[in-house]
Amino acid sequence: MQTLYGDTMPSISENISTVRAQIAKTAHDYGRDESEISLLAVSKTQSMAKIQEAYAAGQREFGENYVQEAVQKIAELKMPDLVWHFIGPIQSNKTATIAASFDWVHSIDRLKIAQRLSAQRSSAMGRLKVCVQVNLSNEATKSGVALEQVAQLCQQISALPHLELRGLMAIPAPSETLEQQRRTFEPISLLFKELQNMHPQMDTLSIGMSADFVAAIAQGSTMIRVGTAIFGARD
Ligand SMILES: *Cc1c(COP(=O)(O)O)cnc(C)c1O
């Protein structure tokens, strides 16, 4: 893509290749298999055209935060192999729409929301894949369940008929260095491994965004959620 000044900005397809190369390199550096790590393209606020560009570059999994915006995109983008992940905060009056529109929900932070999603999911769609959102920063303003309460919520979710408990998700407060970022992710990484003993179907550790996905992969992430590094800065 040409800018005003004639220098070139990387295209979405180039950005996706760059992120994929970073995933491969980081996996190699930390002795992991890169096929264990999937890339979720976070397309909130991005246009249909940009999503189509990412699709043309081979991207299939997309993450959205705002229900109204997402359902419009889902209705208009008809490619059958798109996989939609809801990753934003959930209000209870939106659960029916989420249950009817998405393949995954990463942001379950209370039982009531899980119960509503399960009750509202139609059997025909198959079980809704879910992650419990963990609060790693202990800030009252950040959503997510405190570490000590995650095991109980997982237990309760695993009994719900139309949900499939797949993992944990977190959005930690930003920190500067790789070492700090790794330390921030360590507790969720340990908890995830413990929970896998009780819930063998849990295979998804959804951690890592544009600024910290290298640290997240070093700490065992199996799904990074990347917006800015793929689509550029949001308005
Ligand atoms: C916006 C968002 C992302 C992507 O953030 P970038 O820094 O743009 O990569 C990932 N996860 C969640 C939950 C988000 O809201």
PDBQT file of the ligand as one rigid body, heavy atoms in Angstrom, charges set to zero:
ROOT
HETATM    1  C1  LIG A 301      -8.598  -5.472  21.296  1.00  0.00    +0.000 C 
HETATM    2  C2  LIG A 301      -8.307  -6.788  21.920  1.00  0.00    +0.000 A 
HETATM    3  C3  LIG A 301      -7.217  -7.576  21.497  1.00  0.00    +0.000 A 
HETATM    4  C4  LIG A 301      -6.218  -7.132  20.443  1.00  0.00    +0.000 C 
HETATM    5  O1  LIG A 301      -5.391  -6.140  20.929  1.00  0.00    +0.000 OA
HETATM    6  P1  LIG A 301      -4.117  -5.602  20.069  1.00  0.00    +0.000 P 
HETATM    7  O2  LIG A 301      -3.288  -4.962  21.098  1.00  0.00    +0.000 OA
HETATM    8  O3  LIG A 301      -4.675  -4.670  19.061  1.00  0.00    +0.000 OA
HETATM    9  O4  LIG A 301      -3.478  -6.787  19.455  1.00  0.00    +0.000 OA
HETATM   10  C5  LIG A 301      -7.045  -8.811  22.082  1.00  0.00    +0.000 A 
HETATM   11  N1  LIG A 301      -7.886  -9.270  23.028  1.00  0.00    +0.000 NA
HETATM   12  C6  LIG A 301      -8.940  -8.552  23.463  1.00  0.00    +0.000 A 
HETATM   13  C7  LIG A 301      -9.831  -9.120  24.504  1.00  0.00    +0.000 C 
HETATM   14  C8  LIG A 301      -9.170  -7.283  22.935  1.00  0.00    +0.000 A 
HETATM   15  O5  LIG A 301     -10.210  -6.569  23.393  1.00  0.00    +0.000 OA
ENDROOT
TORSDOF 0
